[in-house]
């Protein structure tokens, strides 16, 4: 039984990788060394830009129909991460929520999401409309991010709040210097 499971898992991984290479060009922009799982994820490809060295775990949902998602370099997403760069309108008095059309949307209903470099996003995280996650930040598992995350902050909770910072100010300077040298 273990041999069959191993064989099935290996075949699934190979098929997923082949599928990944065939759909990469659907993204608005895609950098080098990008890994994602198209067979069990959902992306609105044409409005998503991915930098270099990006890993997106299984069961991802990145949706932005009238907006955009920009993910910079060296970003890691654990499984089951959702990024929703858009919202339903609900502001018109006397209109059923089911009767809203795209032309009813306000500018603030569809704001871009930006995730800067050197970010780790934990499992089961939801990132909503208009959020910017700063360089070097970490988003703890299960968090719901509804507002911007400062650089090098570690956030968690519902809604996500700053728990602490990854480094001291001196360590951030040293970290940045070392990263610049490694380019």
Secondary structure, 3 states (H helix, E strand, C coil): CHHHHHHHHHHHHHHHHHHHHHHHHHCCEECCCEECCHHHCEECHHHEEECCCEEECCCCEEECCCCCEEECCCEEECCCCEEECCCCCCCCCCCCHHHCCHHHCCHHHCCCEEECCCCEECCCCEEECCCEECCCCEECCCCEECCCECCCEEEECECCEEEEECCCHHHHHHHHHHHHHCC
